[in-house]
Amino acid sequence: MSESTFTESSYYDNNIVTLVGKIISPPELSHEIYGEKYYSTQLAVSRLSEKMDYIPITISERLFGEYYPTPNDHVKIIGQYRSYNNYSGVGNRLILTVFVKEILYISEADEEDFEKSKSMSNVNPNQIYLNGFICKEPTYRTTPFNREISDVLLAVNRSYKKSDYIPCIAWGRNAKYVQSLSVGTNIKVWGRIQSREYQKHISETEVVNKTAYEVSISKLEIVE
């Protein structure tokens, strides 16, 4: 791998994302703050089942250095999962993106080594840790295949007195457990970011295809 000051522990706080995947679209200018430009693109991240999640990411121009992300580049990133209100009226009301703090480009040789290690030790290329507060009463339901699910909305504090609102899904016994928790409960969750396609009925004759992004919880605990 190319040289980098890649230190996962340096960002150990209440919102940590680690992803390994392939950039699938050219970065497009998203916005500019105090002269610093931010670009958005998507990262294709494989699940252990070999299916893919397509995750939006936001990168500052200051992280490009001598590299400019291009489609098919394989990268490892560390960042935070953030939410923004969408006032455009187009798409989802809540925009979710991984705000990149560090990026490491992976060569073809390193990628082969990573794929080997993944198959041998089940290395997870998609990991997230959140420490936040339940800000909406969890919704419990069962699927047609009788799988238990609870939808949980977490408010995760950020600097400058801001918060990110992250939709999460708990399964099985975690779903049963979290449904009994009240609004304001402080919990820690571990899991992965997933993308999910669904259809929304606009009218009796019109249906649009949309994408939902959420955290699939594999482990959770209450903060005492």
N, C-alpha and C positions, 0 to 999 in steps of 0.2 A: 504494500500500500504506500501511497505517496506520503511524504512527511507532513505531520500535522500535530498541533497541540491538542489532541483529541482526548479530553478528560471527562468521562461520564460523571465522576464524583463532584466535579466543580459546579454542576447544575442540580445537585441533589436538593430538591425543595419539595413543594407540594404539587408539582405538575411536571412530570418527566416523560418524554416520548423518545423511544429509540426505534428507528426504522432502517431496514436494508431493502433496497428495491431499485427499480429502473425508472428513470425520467421518461415520460411518454409524450410530452409536448413541449415546444419551445416556450421558455419563460416569457410572460407578457407583463408589461408594466401594470401594477395594481394601484399604487398610490405613492405619494411622496410626502415625507414629514421632515421639516427643517432641513431641506436639501438632500435628504437621504432617500433614495429610490428603493422601492420594494417590488419584487416580481413574484408572480404566481404561476404555478404549473401543477402537474399531478405526478404522483409516484405510484407505480405499480408494485405492490408488495404481495408476495406469494404466501398463502396460508400453508400450514403443514399438510393440508389435504390437497395441495397443488392448485386450488382455486386462487383467484386474484382479488385483492382489494385495491381500489383506485382512490388514493388519498390526496386531497388538495394540500399543497405546501406553499409557504410564503418565505422568500429568501431576500435578504438585503443585498444590494449591489456590493456592499463592503465585504461580503463573504466570497465573492467570486474570485478575487485575487487573479492569478494567472489562468484560471480555468473559468470558462463560461458554460453553464449546464446546457447540454444539448440532448435531444431525444436519443434513447438507448444508452446513455451514460448510466453506469451502475454506481450507486452511492450509499454511504451509511450516514445517517444524520441523527443529531440529538437536538431536541427542541421542546416546545410546550404546545399543548393543544389549546387553541384559543377560539373564542366566539365573538362575532360581530353582528350587530343588527343590520339587516338588509333593508334599506329605505327605497330601493329602486322599484319595488313592486313586481320584480321579475325573479322567479325562483323561490327558494325557501326563505322564510322570514329570518332565520338564524343562519349565518354563514360560519362554518367550522373549518379551521385550517390549522396545520401544524406550522408554528412559527419556528423557523430553523435558527438554531444558535451556533451549531457547528456542522460542517459538511466534510466528508472524507470520500474521495473518489477511489473506486475499487477497480483495479486492472483486471484483465481477463484471467490471468493466472491466479490472482487473489480470489476472484469470483469462483473459480473451479475449486479452490481450497475451501471456500466458505460452503459451497454446495455439498462437498464431501463431508465437512464437519456437521452440517445440518442434518444430513441423512444418517450420520453415525450417532449423533448425540442429541437430536431433536432441538437444535438451536432455533430459537424463535426470532424471526426477523421483524416482528411487530410487537412491541411491548409498550405499555403505558402504566404509569402510577399516578394516582390522584388522591389528594387529601382535601375533601371539601364538605359542604353542608347540604343536606337534602332540602331543596327549596320548593318542592311541590309534592303533594301526597303521592306516594308510589302507586302505580296502577298494576294490579295483578290479573293475569288472564291465562288461559290455556289454549294451545294451538289445536287444529283439527287432528293432529297426531298425539294429542294429550300431553304435550310438553308444557311445563310450567314456566311462565315468564313474568317478570315484573319490570316495568319501565320506571326509571329513576332519573330525575333531573338534579345534577349536582352544581352548586355554586362554588367555584374554586377561586380563592382570593389571589389577586395579582397586585403588583406594585402600583403606586399612585392611586390607591383606594379604588381600583377597578376589580371586577370579577368576571370570570368566564363561566358560562352556563353550558354544561356538557351533558347531553342525553346519554344515558347508560341503560344497558339491559342485563338483568340478572336471570340466571337459569336454575331450574331444579330447586334444590334445598336452599340455595342463595335467594331465589325468587320468593320462596315462602318466608324466609327470614326477614328480608328487607321490606316486605309488604306491611309488617307490623311496626316499622320504625316511623317516628313522627317527623314532621317538618322541623328543621333546625338541628337534627341529629348530625353530629360530625362523624364521618366515616372515611376510611381509607379503602381504595379499591385498586386492584391489579387486573390487567387484562390486555386486550388488543383493540385497535381501531378498525372498524369494519365499514365497508360501503355496501349498500343494499338497494337494488332496483325495485321500484313498485309503481303501480298505476294509480293515478288520481282521477276520479270522475268529476269533470267540470260541469257536465250537464248529462241529460239522459242519453245523448248521442256522442258526446265528446269526452275522450279519455287521453290524458297526457302521461308520458313516462317520466318519472322523477327518480332522484337518487337521495337516499337518506344516509347520514353518517352518524355513527354512535360507537360507544365503547362497550364491547362485550366483556362482562365481568367474569373473571375466573376465580377471584378470591376477594373477600371483603371483610373488614372488621370495624367495630366501633372504636372511636378514639375516646378513651376514658378521661 
